[in-house]
Amino acid sequence: MSESTSGYLNDFHQILVVDDDDLVLQSITDVLGDAGYLVHTAKNGTEALNKINDPKTHYDLVISDIAMPNLSGFDLLKKANSSPNRYYIPFILLSANNNKEFVKKGFKNGAVEFLDKPFNNAELLKSIDDVLINEQATNNRNVARIKKLNGLQDTIQKLNHLNSHKLRHSNSKVLHIIEMVKHDQLDIEKAFDLIGEMGIEIDQYSKKIQKIMDDRLEKLKQKLSLIKIDRKSILWFIDDDELTNILHSRIMELLLNIHIHTFLDPKEAVEQLEQSNRPPDVIFLDLNMPGISGFDFLDIMKEKNFNIPVVILSSSIQKSDIDRSLLYDNVVTYLNKPLNKKTLTLLTNE
């Protein structure tokens, strides 16, 4: 069975098709080859896994039947993406069994799409496009996050270098000069001259540290300036804890006379954003929620270009959560639950 070599229309995406039915395998290969994909094939799960584990290969997508001898599509999916040393591969699973529990099992095992057999060519190609576009968007977000993390790391390294090397070195020299004077090993006038030189050095390093800190502070101020809360503001609170939503509603009404909209389900908030003619001015967002987490919600906002200021309001004090949240351009600050009067005063213009 030949493999397609025309990939100009689809950026040379490599797709592995797995099916023990030769007719189905040939049919999918022909369709994808005509669409411009580079198609590779395997007649069973074991052969597919060997190809995936080959260090010389890199597949952008696997389309696999489920009911196959020796190694099913479910088992292939688990084994392919279980190794921490292997790259992640999205899977589209194919099956003639469209039972809901069967479909649920497919997604639970990590499949990104599930197609019933028989399917038409247009349906297959659309599913492939959707999966690859989503994977590209995810990769782009990860690249952006890495760039931001590298920027923060660079700032920290500069500060550490100035603090641990430059400043400490200069301070050590000053202390050494003082010790030499104490033991009559250095003339006092000469000591004053040397300390004066060290003072100039220390002042220069301090100014460099201050500039780095000022640059970081300016970026933080730019983010905080996105928040403008007054009595006319529309505020959304997204939290799966009903008592927390009630508490924050009462705080806003009593202290600021502002009525807020609360959402227990982030999915409902997404639907409202898509339908609303008047989006919220600020969204207060919890992180740890079932189904769609706060991070998932932020990703959806970015994908749909909802550039609305977000205040993370979470009970988590983990540094990883804080750092990850602040990588999003529209996240202006990270606060711990619950809101209080002092915090509200910092956020409001009133």
C-alpha positions as CSV (number, residue, x, y, z in Angstrom):
1,M,0.0,0.0,0.0
2,S,1.6,3.3,-1.1
3,E,1.9,6.4,1.0
4,S,0.9,9.8,-0.2
5,T,3.8,12.3,-0.9
6,S,1.8,15.4,-1.7
7,G,1.7,17.7,1.4
8,Y,1.9,21.2,0.0
9,L,-1.7,22.1,0.8
10,N,-1.5,21.2,4.4
11,D,2.0,22.2,5.5
12,F,3.3,18.6,5.2
13,H,1.2,17.3,8.2
14,Q,2.1,13.7,8.8
15,I,-1.0,11.5,9.6
16,L,-0.9,7.8,10.6
17,V,-4.0,5.8,9.6
18,V,-4.6,2.5,11.5
19,D,-7.2,0.0,10.4
20,D,-7.3,-3.8,9.9
21,D,-9.7,-3.4,7.0
22,D,-7.7,-2.9,3.8
23,L,-10.6,-1.2,2.0
24,V,-11.1,1.3,4.7
25,L,-7.4,1.9,5.0
26,Q,-7.1,2.5,1.2
27,S,-10.1,4.7,1.1
28,I,-8.9,7.0,3.9
29,T,-5.4,7.1,2.5
30,D,-6.7,8.2,-0.9
31,V,-8.9,11.0,0.6
32,L,-6.2,12.4,2.8
33,G,-3.6,12.1,0.0
34,D,-5.8,14.1,-2.3
35,A,-6.2,16.7,0.4
36,G,-2.5,17.2,0.6
37,Y,-1.6,15.3,3.7
38,L,1.4,13.0,4.1
39,V,-0.3,9.7,4.9
40,H,1.3,6.7,6.6
41,T,-0.6,3.4,7.3
42,A,-0.6,0.5,9.7
43,K,-2.8,-2.6,9.6
44,N,-3.0,-3.1,13.3
45,G,-2.3,-1.5,16.7
46,T,1.0,-3.2,17.2
47,E,2.4,-2.1,13.9
48,A,1.1,1.4,14.6
49,L,2.8,1.5,18.0
50,N,6.1,0.4,16.5
51,K,5.9,3.2,14.0
52,I,5.0,5.8,16.7
53,N,7.9,4.7,18.9
54,D,10.3,4.9,16.0
55,P,12.5,7.9,17.0
56,K,12.8,8.8,13.3
57,T,9.1,9.5,12.9
58,H,6.9,12.3,14.1
59,Y,3.1,12.2,13.5
60,D,0.8,15.2,13.8
61,L,-2.3,13.0,14.1
62,V,-3.3,9.4,14.4
63,I,-6.6,8.2,12.9
64,S,-7.3,4.7,14.3
65,D,-10.1,2.1,14.3
66,I,-11.0,0.8,17.7
67,A,-11.9,-2.8,17.1
68,M,-8.6,-4.4,16.0
69,P,-7.0,-7.7,17.1
70,N,-4.1,-7.8,19.5
71,L,-4.0,-4.1,20.3
72,S,-7.3,-2.1,20.2
73,G,-7.5,1.6,19.3
74,F,-8.1,2.3,23.0
75,D,-4.9,0.4,24.0
76,L,-2.9,2.0,21.2
77,L,-4.0,5.5,22.4
78,K,-3.0,4.7,26.0
79,K,0.4,3.3,25.1
80,A,1.2,6.0,22.5
81,N,0.7,8.9,24.9
82,S,1.7,7.2,28.2
83,S,5.5,7.7,27.9
84,P,6.8,11.0,29.3
85,N,9.7,10.8,26.9
86,R,7.4,10.8,23.8
87,Y,5.7,13.8,22.2
88,Y,1.9,14.0,22.5
89,I,-0.1,12.9,19.5
90,P,-3.9,13.7,19.1
91,F,-6.1,10.7,18.2
92,I,-9.3,10.5,16.1
93,L,-11.0,7.2,16.9
94,L,-13.2,5.4,14.4
95,S,-15.9,2.9,15.3
96,A,-19.1,1.3,14.0
97,N,-20.2,1.2,17.6
98,N,-21.8,4.6,18.4
99,N,-23.0,3.6,21.9
100,K,-22.8,6.6,24.3
101,E,-20.7,4.7,26.8
102,F,-18.4,3.6,24.1
103,V,-17.9,7.2,22.9
104,K,-17.5,8.4,26.4
105,K,-14.7,5.8,26.9
106,G,-13.0,7.1,23.8
107,F,-12.8,10.7,25.1
108,K,-11.9,9.5,28.6
109,N,-8.9,7.7,27.2
110,G,-7.7,10.9,25.6
111,A,-9.2,10.9,22.1
112,V,-9.8,14.4,20.7
113,E,-12.5,13.3,18.2
114,F,-14.7,10.3,17.6
115,L,-16.3,9.4,14.3
116,D,-18.9,6.8,13.6
117,K,-18.5,4.4,10.7
118,P,-19.5,4.9,8.0
119,F,-18.6,8.6,7.7
120,N,-18.4,10.8,4.6
121,N,-15.1,12.4,3.3
122,A,-16.2,15.9,4.1
123,E,-16.9,15.0,7.8
124,L,-13.5,13.3,8.1
125,L,-11.6,16.2,6.6
126,K,-13.4,18.8,8.7
127,S,-12.5,16.8,11.9
128,I,-8.9,16.6,10.8
129,D,-8.7,20.3,10.1
130,D,-10.4,21.2,13.5
131,V,-8.0,19.0,15.4
132,L,-4.9,20.3,13.7
133,I,-6.0,23.9,14.0
134,N,-6.7,23.4,17.7
135,E,-3.3,21.7,18.2
136,Q,-1.6,24.6,16.4
137,A,-3.4,27.1,18.6
138,T,-2.3,25.2,21.7
139,N,1.3,25.1,20.5
140,N,1.2,28.9,19.9
141,R,-0.1,29.5,23.4
142,N,2.7,27.3,24.8
143,V,5.3,29.2,22.8
144,A,4.0,32.5,24.1
145,R,4.0,31.2,27.7
146,I,7.6,30.0,27.3
147,K,8.6,33.4,26.0
148,K,7.0,35.2,29.0
149,L,8.6,32.7,31.4
150,N,12.0,33.3,29.7
151,G,11.5,37.0,30.1
152,L,10.8,36.6,33.8
153,Q,13.7,34.3,34.2
154,D,16.0,36.8,32.5
155,T,14.9,39.5,34.9
156,I,15.5,37.3,37.9
157,Q,18.9,36.3,36.6
158,K,19.9,39.9,36.1
159,L,18.8,40.8,39.7
160,N,20.6,37.8,41.1
161,H,23.8,38.6,39.2
162,L,23.8,42.2,40.4
163,N,22.9,41.3,44.0
164,S,25.0,38.2,44.5
165,H,28.0,39.1,42.4
166,K,28.3,42.9,41.9
167,L,26.9,44.3,45.2
168,R,28.3,41.6,47.4
169,H,31.7,41.9,45.8
170,S,31.8,45.7,46.4
171,N,30.5,45.3,49.9
172,S,33.2,42.7,50.7
173,K,35.9,45.1,49.4
174,V,34.6,47.9,51.7
175,L,34.6,45.5,54.7
176,H,38.1,44.4,53.8
177,I,39.3,48.0,53.6
178,I,37.8,48.7,57.1
179,E,39.6,45.6,58.5
180,M,42.9,46.7,57.0
181,V,42.5,50.2,58.6
182,K,41.7,48.6,62.0
183,H,44.9,46.6,61.9
184,D,47.0,49.6,60.7
185,Q,47.6,47.9,57.3
186,L,46.2,50.8,55.3
187,D,46.4,54.6,55.6
188,I,43.0,56.2,56.5
189,E,43.1,58.8,53.7
190,K,43.8,56.0,51.2
191,A,41.0,54.0,52.7
192,F,38.6,57.0,52.3
193,D,39.6,57.2,48.6
194,L,39.0,53.5,48.1
195,I,35.7,53.5,49.9
196,G,34.5,56.5,47.9
197,E,35.2,54.5,44.7
198,M,33.4,51.5,46.1
199,G,30.4,53.8,47.0
200,I,30.2,55.0,43.4
201,E,30.2,51.3,42.2
202,I,27.5,50.4,44.7
203,D,25.4,53.4,43.7
204,Q,25.6,52.4,40.0
205,Y,24.6,48.8,40.7
206,S,21.7,49.9,42.9
207,K,20.4,52.2,40.1
208,K,20.6,49.2,37.7
209,I,18.6,47.1,40.1
210,Q,16.1,49.9,40.5
211,K,15.7,50.3,36.8
212,I,14.9,46.6,36.4
213,M,12.4,46.8,39.2
214,D,10.8,49.9,37.7
215,D,10.5,48.2,34.3
216,R,8.6,45.3,35.9
217,L,6.5,47.7,38.0
218,E,5.5,49.7,35.0
219,K,4.3,46.5,33.2
220,L,2.3,45.7,36.3
221,K,0.8,49.2,36.4
222,Q,-0.2,48.9,32.8
223,K,-2.1,45.7,33.6
224,L,-3.8,47.2,36.7
225,S,-4.9,50.2,34.7
226,L,-7.1,47.9,32.7
227,I,-9.4,47.6,35.7
228,K,-11.9,50.4,36.0
229,I,-14.7,49.6,38.4
230,D,-17.4,52.0,39.3
231,R,-21.2,51.8,40.0
232,K,-21.9,51.5,36.3
233,S,-19.6,48.6,35.8
234,I,-20.8,45.1,34.8
235,L,-19.0,42.5,36.8
236,W,-19.1,38.8,36.4
237,F,-18.1,36.3,39.1
238,I,-17.4,32.7,37.9
239,D,-17.1,30.2,40.7
240,D,-18.6,26.7,41.2
241,D,-19.2,27.4,44.9
242,E,-22.7,28.9,45.3
243,L,-22.0,30.2,48.8
244,T,-18.9,32.1,47.6
245,N,-21.0,33.7,44.8
246,I,-23.6,34.8,47.3
247,L,-21.0,36.2,49.7
248,H,-19.3,38.3,46.9
249,S,-22.7,39.5,45.7
250,R,-23.5,40.8,49.1
251,I,-20.1,42.4,49.5
252,M,-20.4,44.2,46.2
253,E,-23.9,45.4,46.9
254,L,-23.2,46.6,50.4
255,L,-19.8,48.3,49.9
256,L,-20.0,49.5,46.3
257,N,-23.7,49.3,45.5
258,I,-22.9,47.2,42.5
259,H,-25.0,44.3,41.3
260,I,-22.9,41.4,39.9
261,H,-23.7,38.5,37.6
262,T,-22.6,35.1,39.0
263,F,-22.0,31.9,37.2
264,L,-21.7,28.4,38.7
265,D,-20.9,26.9,35.4
266,P,-18.0,28.4,33.2
267,K,-19.7,26.9,30.1
268,E,-22.7,29.2,30.7
269,A,-20.4,32.2,31.0
270,V,-18.8,31.3,27.7
271,E,-22.3,31.1,26.0
272,Q,-23.2,34.5,27.6
273,L,-20.1,36.1,26.2
274,E,-20.8,34.8,22.7
275,Q,-24.4,36.2,22.9
276,S,-24.0,39.4,24.9
277,N,-24.0,42.8,23.2
278,R,-22.6,44.3,26.4
279,P,-19.7,42.2,27.7
280,P,-18.6,42.6,31.3
281,D,-16.0,45.2,32.3
282,V,-14.2,42.8,34.6
283,I,-14.5,39.0,35.2
284,F,-13.6,37.6,38.6
285,L,-12.5,34.0,38.0
286,D,-12.0,31.0,40.2
287,L,-9.3,28.5,39.1
288,N,-10.2,25.1,40.5
289,M,-13.6,24.2,38.9
290,P,-14.8,20.8,37.6
291,G,-15.3,20.5,33.8
292,I,-13.8,23.8,32.6
293,S,-11.1,25.1,34.9
294,G,-10.2,28.7,35.2
295,F,-7.2,28.1,33.0
296,D,-9.4,26.4,30.4
297,F,-11.7,29.4,30.5
298,L,-8.8,31.8,30.0
299,D,-7.7,29.7,27.0
300,I,-11.2,29.9,25.5
301,M,-11.3,33.7,26.0
302,K,-8.0,33.9,24.1
303,E,-9.2,31.7,21.3
304,K,-12.4,33.7,20.8
305,N,-10.6,37.1,21.2
306,F,-12.5,38.1,24.4
307,N,-10.1,40.7,25.6
308,I,-11.7,41.4,28.9
309,P,-9.8,42.1,32.1
310,V,-9.7,39.2,34.5
311,V,-9.1,39.1,38.2
312,I,-8.2,35.6,39.4
313,L,-10.0,35.0,42.7
314,S,-8.8,31.7,44.1
315,S,-8.1,29.9,47.4
316,S,-4.9,28.5,45.9
317,I,-1.7,30.0,47.2
318,Q,0.5,27.8,45.0
319,K,3.2,29.8,43.3
320,S,2.7,27.7,40.1
321,D,-0.9,28.7,39.9
322,I,0.0,32.4,40.4
323,D,2.8,32.4,37.9
324,R,0.7,30.5,35.3
325,S,-2.2,32.9,35.7
326,L,-0.1,36.0,35.3
327,L,1.2,34.8,31.9
328,Y,-2.2,35.6,30.4
329,D,-2.2,39.1,29.0
330,N,-5.7,39.9,30.2
331,V,-5.1,38.7,33.8
332,V,-4.5,41.8,35.7
333,T,-3.9,40.5,39.2
334,Y,-4.2,37.4,41.4
335,L,-6.2,37.6,44.6
336,N,-7.1,35.1,47.4
337,K,-10.6,34.5,48.4
338,P,-12.7,36.0,49.8
339,L,-12.8,39.7,48.6
340,N,-12.6,42.2,51.4
341,K,-13.1,46.0,51.7
342,K,-9.4,46.8,51.6
343,T,-9.0,44.8,48.3
344,L,-12.0,46.4,46.8
345,T,-10.7,49.9,47.5
346,L,-7.6,49.1,45.5
347,L,-9.7,47.9,42.5
348,T,-12.4,50.6,42.4
349,N,-12.2,54.1,41.2
350,E,-14.7,55.3,43.8
